[in-house]
Amino acid sequence: KRVELRQALEFSAQIYHFMLLHSHEGHLALNYLYERGIDLSFLQRFQIGLAPKEGALLLRLMTEKGFSEEVLLAAGLMANNESGRRRDFFSDRITFPIRDIGGAIIGFSARKYQENTFGGKYINTAETVLFKKAKVLFGLSDSRLRIVKEKAALIVEGQIDTLRLIHEGFDYAVSAQGTAFGQEHVRELIQLGIKRVYLALDGDK
């Protein structure tokens, strides 16, 4: 099962990435990202994508590829709507793959780029057998080696902040999924042998 879930998540990341770079909706999202100073090399390096607005496009593409709805549900890629029908869990949002310490995709964080998109600014994959929000440090797969070497970590809040720091050479940056930085995250860093922590959190209360 875990192998199937990982395969589904990897393939969905490819679809999201393609949609960002090669669809009409993607051009709108690209303009948003470019205006924030994010370039193409950044998008390709971190496999940033777009979950399209159409509520069952990923479901159709994934089932055509041979993935069962049960696997898609277990991976957190699908959900049931009010009438019990299956729909894509993410829609109309820019997607950021969440990776485990070895670099395998275990979920997604998705940010809305248009104000009229339903829901909060960020939503994450629901808890699955692969993704445990309280234990996952975003960016750790890119930052682990330097954190271990220098025994230091730079902690920020947002996914974009984390990836931009890593991209610019501060590859000892990590974040929780939003503001929920807790004991398990601390334990993960302590196990890597850190002696110094730099906090660069958002300025709001």
C-alpha positions as CSV (number, residue, x, y, z in Angstrom):
1,K,0.0,0.0,0.0
2,R,2.7,2.5,0.9
3,V,4.4,1.9,-2.4
4,E,1.1,2.6,-4.3
5,L,0.5,5.7,-2.3
6,R,4.0,7.0,-3.1
7,Q,3.6,6.3,-6.7
8,A,0.2,8.1,-6.8
9,L,1.7,11.2,-5.1
10,E,4.7,11.3,-7.4
11,F,2.5,11.1,-10.5
12,S,0.1,13.7,-9.2
13,A,3.0,16.0,-8.6
14,Q,4.0,15.6,-12.3
15,I,0.4,16.5,-13.3
16,Y,0.3,19.5,-11.1
17,H,3.7,20.7,-12.4
18,F,2.6,20.3,-16.0
19,M,-0.7,22.2,-15.3
20,L,1.3,25.1,-13.9
21,L,3.7,25.4,-16.8
22,H,1.5,24.4,-19.8
23,S,-2.2,25.4,-19.2
24,H,-4.2,28.6,-19.4
25,E,-4.9,28.5,-15.7
26,G,-1.3,27.9,-15.1
27,H,-0.4,31.2,-16.9
28,L,-2.5,33.1,-14.3
29,A,-0.7,31.3,-11.4
30,L,2.7,31.8,-13.1
31,N,2.1,35.6,-13.3
32,Y,1.3,35.6,-9.5
33,L,4.5,33.7,-8.8
34,Y,6.7,35.8,-11.1
35,E,5.3,39.0,-9.5
36,R,6.6,37.5,-6.2
37,G,10.1,37.2,-7.7
38,I,9.9,33.5,-8.2
39,D,11.6,32.3,-11.4
40,L,11.3,29.2,-13.6
41,S,14.4,27.5,-12.2
42,F,12.9,27.7,-8.7
43,L,9.6,26.2,-10.0
44,Q,11.4,23.4,-11.7
45,R,13.8,22.6,-8.8
46,F,11.0,22.3,-6.3
47,Q,8.3,20.8,-8.6
48,I,5.8,23.6,-7.9
49,G,2.5,22.9,-9.5
50,L,-1.1,23.9,-9.9
51,A,-4.2,22.0,-8.8
52,P,-6.7,23.1,-11.5
53,K,-10.1,24.6,-10.8
54,E,-12.0,21.7,-12.4
55,G,-13.0,19.6,-9.4
56,A,-12.3,16.1,-10.8
57,L,-9.6,16.5,-13.4
58,L,-6.9,14.9,-11.3
59,L,-9.2,12.0,-10.4
60,R,-9.9,11.4,-14.1
61,L,-6.3,11.5,-15.1
62,M,-5.1,9.3,-12.2
63,T,-7.8,6.6,-12.8
64,E,-6.9,6.6,-16.5
65,K,-3.3,5.9,-15.4
66,G,-4.5,2.9,-13.4
67,F,-4.7,4.2,-9.8
68,S,-7.8,3.1,-7.9
69,E,-10.0,5.6,-6.1
70,E,-9.2,3.8,-2.8
71,V,-5.5,4.5,-3.3
72,L,-6.2,8.2,-4.2
73,L,-8.3,8.6,-1.0
74,A,-5.7,7.0,1.1
75,A,-3.0,9.3,-0.4
76,G,-5.1,12.3,0.5
77,L,-5.6,13.3,-3.2
78,M,-9.3,12.7,-3.2
79,A,-12.2,13.6,-0.9
80,N,-16.0,13.1,-0.9
81,N,-18.3,16.0,-1.5
82,E,-21.6,16.6,0.3
83,S,-23.5,14.3,-2.0
84,G,-20.9,11.5,-1.5
85,R,-19.3,11.9,-4.9
86,R,-15.5,11.9,-5.3
87,R,-13.7,15.1,-6.0
88,D,-10.1,16.3,-6.1
89,F,-8.9,17.3,-2.6
90,F,-7.0,20.3,-4.0
91,S,-8.4,22.7,-6.6
92,D,-7.6,26.2,-7.8
93,R,-4.4,26.4,-5.8
94,I,-0.6,26.4,-6.2
95,T,0.9,23.2,-4.9
96,F,4.1,22.5,-3.0
97,P,5.2,18.9,-2.6
98,I,5.8,17.9,1.0
99,R,8.7,15.4,1.1
100,D,10.0,13.1,3.8
101,I,13.6,13.3,5.0
102,G,14.6,11.0,2.1
103,G,13.0,13.2,-0.6
104,A,9.9,11.1,-1.4
105,I,6.6,13.0,-1.7
106,I,4.2,12.3,1.2
107,G,1.7,15.1,0.7
108,F,1.1,18.6,-0.5
109,S,0.7,22.1,0.8
110,A,-1.5,24.2,-1.5
111,R,-1.8,28.0,-1.5
112,K,-4.6,30.0,-3.1
113,Y,-3.5,32.7,-5.5
114,Q,-6.9,34.3,-6.1
115,E,-8.9,35.9,-3.3
116,N,-12.2,34.3,-4.4
117,T,-10.8,30.8,-4.0
118,F,-12.7,29.0,-1.2
119,G,-11.0,28.3,2.2
120,G,-7.9,29.5,4.0
121,K,-4.7,30.8,2.4
122,Y,-3.0,27.4,2.8
123,I,-4.4,23.9,3.1
124,N,-2.4,20.7,3.6
125,T,-3.0,17.1,2.8
126,A,-5.1,15.5,5.5
127,E,-3.3,13.0,7.8
128,T,-2.4,9.7,6.0
129,V,-0.2,6.8,6.8
130,L,2.6,8.7,5.1
131,F,1.9,12.3,6.2
132,K,1.8,13.2,9.9
133,K,1.6,17.0,10.1
134,A,3.0,17.2,13.7
135,K,6.2,15.3,12.7
136,V,7.0,16.7,9.3
137,L,9.4,19.6,8.8
138,F,9.0,21.2,5.4
139,G,12.3,21.6,3.5
140,L,14.2,19.0,5.7
141,S,15.0,16.8,2.7
142,D,16.9,19.7,1.1
143,S,18.4,21.0,4.4
144,R,19.2,17.9,6.4
145,L,22.9,17.5,5.3
146,R,23.8,21.1,6.2
147,I,21.8,21.1,9.4
148,V,23.8,18.0,10.5
149,K,27.1,19.4,9.4
150,E,26.7,22.8,11.0
151,K,24.5,21.7,13.9
152,A,22.2,24.7,13.2
153,A,18.8,25.3,11.8
154,L,16.9,28.3,10.5
155,I,13.2,28.1,11.3
156,V,10.6,30.1,9.3
157,E,6.8,29.9,9.0
158,G,5.9,29.6,5.3
159,Q,6.6,27.1,2.6
160,I,7.6,29.8,0.1
161,D,9.9,31.4,2.7
162,T,11.6,28.0,3.3
163,L,12.1,27.2,-0.4
164,R,13.4,30.7,-1.3
165,L,16.0,30.5,1.5
166,I,17.1,27.1,0.4
167,H,17.2,28.3,-3.3
168,E,19.4,31.3,-2.3
169,G,21.9,29.1,-0.4
170,F,20.5,29.1,3.1
171,D,20.0,25.4,2.8
172,Y,19.5,24.8,6.5
173,A,16.0,26.3,6.6
174,V,12.9,24.4,7.6
175,S,9.3,25.2,8.6
176,A,6.3,23.5,10.1
177,Q,3.1,23.4,8.0
178,G,2.1,27.0,9.0
179,T,2.3,28.2,12.6
180,A,1.9,24.7,14.1
181,F,5.6,24.3,15.3
182,G,5.4,21.8,18.1
183,Q,7.2,19.3,20.3
184,E,7.6,16.6,17.6
185,H,9.3,19.2,15.3
186,V,11.7,20.1,18.0
187,R,12.5,16.5,18.6
188,E,13.2,15.9,14.9
189,L,15.8,18.7,15.0
190,I,17.4,17.6,18.3
191,Q,17.8,14.1,16.8
192,L,19.9,15.8,14.1
193,G,22.2,17.2,16.7
194,I,21.5,20.9,16.5
195,K,23.2,23.3,18.9
196,R,21.9,26.6,17.5
197,V,18.5,27.7,16.2
198,Y,17.6,30.9,14.3
199,L,14.0,31.9,14.4
200,A,12.8,34.1,11.5
201,L,9.0,33.9,12.0
202,D,6.4,36.3,10.6
203,G,6.0,39.6,12.4
204,D,2.3,39.2,13.2
205,K,1.1,38.3,16.7
